[in-house]
């Protein structure tokens, strides 16, 4: 095989959802935006629905339509971006529920799809999506008269439990929704871990389902095995890759593997990243190029046809730390050239 092999463990994914669900006494939804965080929204969605998830969240209406085709009728599919211009047909045909973010979206929705379900998103301080307090005050009575299915907001700093922003947003959300009968949701993965004060009526785990921080007990969901194209002996003083970025200080055996930044393995992972030959850690050397990465396998006990980049020994967060980024970016960048296998 000439391309990397990405194995997606749907059993681990379901176990993560089940574990997060057990931490609360409220409904647990599932966020499957960005094509299921890069792992395939149809497969991810079907596995989670089979496990008991009945509410899903996507970023855009087009994502919702793909998920609806996979899930069929029944589950609720909420759209974070709300009712955008041009979305009406997709929202109606795919039976989607937009999370309304503004007065303009509210007007568009009730005029284009009178009586159709919708939720509301409030801005409690993140200043990204949702109605600010002044806008919400002006629209509140009108919006509530239309019976929204959910009222939600999003935490900016939930991955840092000690951050004062968490309590500040919680207070704002409580104040903005005081006396409202509609179901409420504030917590994604990080918010679940903050405790019951943040759980309200529904939680919306995302990254934790896929094995990422801040859910430290998450089971790894992805394994990435990369084929070795060629190995070569490199003498002391010889360089490897673009810009002579790595120079051998000992007689070395170097493997070139078939993946690069065109496969979502960003150039920044090169400095300090590792792969694994069986249980042996072997360092990535030189620069990550478009289709290839070079690895020093001198200390590996034997030659291998593949090296592992992600798995039990190295999670998406470990790899992300090498690149100075987050596990979200590593997951959602997973390349289209990978051969994919789903296991349960």
C-alpha positions in Angstrom: 0.0 0.0 0.0 1.4 3.4 -1.0 -0.6 5.6 1.2 -1.1 5.8 5.0 -3.7 3.7 6.7 -6.0 5.5 9.1 -7.9 3.2 11.5 -10.9 4.8 13.2 -12.1 2.9 16.3 -15.8 3.5 16.5 -16.0 1.4 19.7 -13.6 3.8 21.4 -15.6 6.7 20.1 -18.8 5.3 21.6 -17.0 4.5 24.8 -16.0 8.1 25.1 -19.5 9.3 24.5 -20.9 6.8 27.1 -18.3 8.0 29.6 -19.1 11.6 29.1 -22.8 10.9 29.3 -22.3 9.1 32.6 -20.8 12.2 34.1 -24.1 14.1 34.0 -27.8 13.5 34.7 -28.9 15.3 31.6 -29.2 14.6 27.9 -25.9 14.2 26.0 -25.7 15.3 22.4 -22.8 14.8 20.0 -20.9 17.4 17.9 -20.0 15.9 14.5 -19.1 19.1 12.7 -16.1 19.3 10.3 -17.0 15.9 8.9 -17.0 14.3 12.3 -13.7 16.1 13.3 -12.2 14.7 10.1 -13.1 11.1 10.7 -16.3 10.9 8.6 -19.6 12.3 9.9 -21.8 9.6 8.4 -19.9 6.7 10.1 -19.4 8.6 13.3 -23.0 9.8 13.4 -24.4 6.3 12.8 -22.2 4.8 15.6 -23.3 7.4 18.1 -26.9 7.2 17.2 -26.8 3.4 17.6 -25.3 4.0 21.1 -28.2 6.3 22.0 -27.3 9.9 20.9 -30.5 11.5 19.7 -29.2 15.1 19.2 -26.4 16.2 17.0 -24.6 19.5 16.2 -23.0 20.5 13.0 -21.4 23.8 11.9 -23.3 24.4 8.6 -26.5 23.4 7.0 -24.7 21.6 4.2 -23.0 19.4 6.9 -26.5 18.8 8.4 -27.8 17.6 5.1 -25.1 15.0 4.8 -25.7 13.8 8.3 -29.4 13.6 7.7 -28.8 11.3 4.8 -26.7 9.0 7.0 -29.0 9.0 10.0 -32.4 9.2 8.4 -35.5 10.7 10.1 -35.7 11.0 13.8 -32.5 12.5 15.4 -32.4 16.2 15.9 -29.6 17.9 13.9 -28.8 21.4 15.2 -26.8 23.9 13.1 -24.4 26.2 14.9 -24.3 28.9 12.2 -28.0 29.3 12.3 -30.2 30.2 9.4 -27.8 31.8 6.8 -29.0 33.4 3.6 -29.5 30.6 1.1 -30.0 27.9 3.7 -33.8 27.8 3.7 -34.2 24.9 1.3 -31.6 22.8 3.0 -33.0 23.4 6.4 -36.5 22.4 5.3 -35.6 19.5 3.2 -33.1 17.9 5.7 -35.3 18.8 8.7 -32.5 20.8 10.4 -32.8 23.0 13.5 -30.8 26.2 13.2 -29.3 27.9 16.3 -30.4 31.5 15.6 -27.6 33.9 16.3 -29.1 37.4 15.5 -32.3 39.3 14.9 -31.7 39.1 11.2 -31.5 35.3 11.3 -34.6 35.2 13.5 -36.6 37.3 10.9 -35.3 35.2 8.1 -36.3 31.9 9.8 -39.8 32.9 10.8 -40.6 34.5 7.5 -39.2 31.7 5.3 -40.1 28.7 7.5 -43.0 29.7 9.8 -43.5 27.2 12.5 -40.3 25.3 11.8 -38.1 24.4 14.8 -35.2 26.6 15.8 -32.9 27.1 18.8 -31.2 30.3 20.1 -27.6 31.0 20.7 -26.6 33.6 23.2 -23.2 35.4 23.5 -22.1 35.3 27.2 -18.8 36.9 26.6 -16.9 34.9 23.9 -17.8 37.5 21.3 -18.0 34.9 18.5 -21.6 33.8 17.8 -24.9 34.5 19.4 -27.0 37.4 20.6 -25.4 39.9 23.0 -27.4 40.8 26.1 -28.8 44.1 24.6 -30.0 42.3 21.4 -31.4 39.4 23.4 -33.4 41.8 25.7 -35.0 43.3 22.6 -35.9 39.9 21.0 -36.4 37.7 24.1 -40.2 37.9 24.4 -40.7 37.5 20.6 -38.3 34.6 20.4 -39.7 32.7 23.4 -43.2 33.1 22.0 -42.1 30.9 19.1 -41.1 28.1 21.4 -37.4 27.5 20.7 -36.2 23.9 21.1 -33.0 24.9 22.9 -31.1 28.0 24.2 -27.4 27.6 24.3 -24.1 29.5 24.7 -20.5 28.4 24.5 -17.6 28.6 27.0 -14.4 30.3 25.9 -12.0 28.9 28.5 -13.5 25.6 29.7 -10.2 23.7 29.0 -8.8 25.8 32.0 -10.9 24.9 35.0 -9.4 27.7 37.1 -10.0 30.5 34.5 -12.4 33.2 35.9 -14.1 33.4 32.5 -15.9 30.2 33.2 -17.8 31.5 36.3 -18.3 34.8 34.5 -20.0 33.2 31.5 -22.0 30.8 33.8 -23.4 33.9 35.6 -24.2 35.6 32.4 -26.0 32.6 31.0 -28.0 32.1 34.1 -29.0 35.8 34.1 -29.9 35.8 30.4 -32.0 32.7 30.7 -33.6 33.2 34.1 -37.2 32.1 34.2 -37.1 30.4 30.8 -38.8 27.0 30.4 -36.9 26.0 27.2 -34.1 23.5 27.5 -30.6 25.1 28.0 -27.1 24.0 27.1 -23.8 25.6 28.0 -21.2 22.7 28.3 -19.2 21.1 25.6 -16.4 18.6 26.6 -14.6 21.0 28.9 -17.8 22.3 30.4 -18.9 18.7 31.3 -15.7 18.4 33.3 -16.4 21.6 35.2 -19.2 20.0 37.1 -23.0 20.0 37.4 -23.4 23.7 37.6 -22.5 23.9 33.9 -24.6 20.9 32.7 -28.2 22.5 32.5 -30.5 20.3 30.3 -28.1 19.1 27.6 -24.3 18.8 27.1 -22.6 18.9 23.7 -19.3 17.0 23.8 -17.1 17.3 20.7 -13.3 16.8 21.0 -13.7 14.4 23.9 -15.6 11.9 21.7 -12.6 11.7 19.4 -9.9 11.1 22.0 -8.8 14.7 22.6 -8.1 16.9 25.6 -9.3 18.1 28.0 -10.9 14.7 28.5 -7.8 13.0 29.9 -9.5 9.6 30.3 -10.6 9.5 26.6 -9.8 6.3 24.7 -7.7 6.9 21.6 -9.9 6.7 18.5 -7.4 7.0 15.7 -4.4 5.0 14.6 -2.3 6.2 11.7 0.2 3.8 10.1 2.4 5.3 7.4 4.2 3.1 4.8 8.0 3.3 4.4 8.9 4.1 0.8 12.7 3.7 1.1 15.5 3.4 3.7 19.0 4.7 3.3 22.3 4.8 5.2 23.4 8.4 6.0 27.0 9.1 6.9 28.2 11.5 9.6 28.0 15.0 8.2 25.4 14.3 5.5 22.1 16.2 5.5 18.5 15.1 5.0 15.7 17.0 3.4 15.1 20.5 2.3 17.4 23.2 3.6 19.8 20.7 5.1 17.7 21.0 8.2 19.1 17.8 9.8 22.7 16.7 9.7 23.8 13.2 10.9 26.1 13.2 13.9 26.5 9.4 13.7 26.1 6.8 11.0 22.3 6.7 10.6 19.6 4.7 9.0 16.9 7.0 7.7 13.4 6.0 6.5 11.3 8.1 4.1 7.6 7.6 4.8 4.6 8.3 2.5 2.8 11.2 4.2 3.3 15.0 4.5 1.6 18.3 4.8 -0.7 17.5 1.9 -2.0 14.7 4.2 -2.7 17.1 7.1 0.7 16.5 8.8 1.6 20.2 9.1 5.2 21.2 8.7 5.5 22.4 12.3 5.4 18.8 13.6 8.9 18.1 12.3 10.8 19.6 15.3 10.5 17.1 18.2 7.9 14.8 16.8 8.3 11.0 16.8 6.9 7.9 15.1 7.0 4.4 16.4 8.6 1.2 15.0 6.6 -1.3 17.0 7.2 -0.1 20.6 10.4 1.9 19.8 10.2 5.6 19.5 12.0 7.0 16.5 12.4 10.7 15.8 11.2 12.6 12.8 14.1 14.5 11.3 14.4 17.3 8.8 11.5 19.2 7.4 8.0 17.7 6.7 7.5 18.0 2.9 4.3 17.8 0.9 4.2 14.0 0.5 7.1 12.6 2.6 8.6 12.7 6.1 12.0 11.4 7.1 12.6 9.4 10.3 15.8 8.3 12.0 15.3 4.6 12.5 18.8 3.8 13.5 17.7 2.6 17.0 14.8 0.4 15.7 15.5 -3.3 16.2 14.6 -4.2 12.7 13.4 -2.6 9.5 9.6 -2.1 9.3 7.3 -1.7 6.3 5.2 0.9 8.3 5.8 3.4 11.1 3.0 4.5 13.4 2.4 8.2 13.9 -0.9 8.1 16.0 -2.1 5.4 18.3 -1.9 4.2 21.8 1.7 5.4 22.2 1.1 8.8 20.7 -2.2 10.6 20.8 -3.4 13.5 18.7 -2.6 15.8 21.6 0.9 14.6 21.9 1.5 15.2 18.2 -0.2 18.5 18.4 2.1 19.6 21.2 5.1 19.0 19.0 3.6 21.3 16.4 2.6 24.0 18.9 -1.1 23.5 18.1 -4.1 21.6 19.4 -5.6 18.1 18.8 -8.5 19.7 16.9 -6.2 20.8 14.1 -4.5 17.5 13.8 -7.8 15.6 13.6 -9.7 17.9 11.3 -6.7 18.0 8.9 -6.6 14.2 8.3 -5.8 13.7 4.6 -8.1 12.5 1.9 -5.4 10.2 0.6 -5.5 8.0 3.6 -6.9 4.5 3.3 -9.6 4.4 6.0 -10.8 1.4 8.0 -13.6 1.6 10.6 -13.5 -0.9 13.5 -15.9 -1.5 16.3 
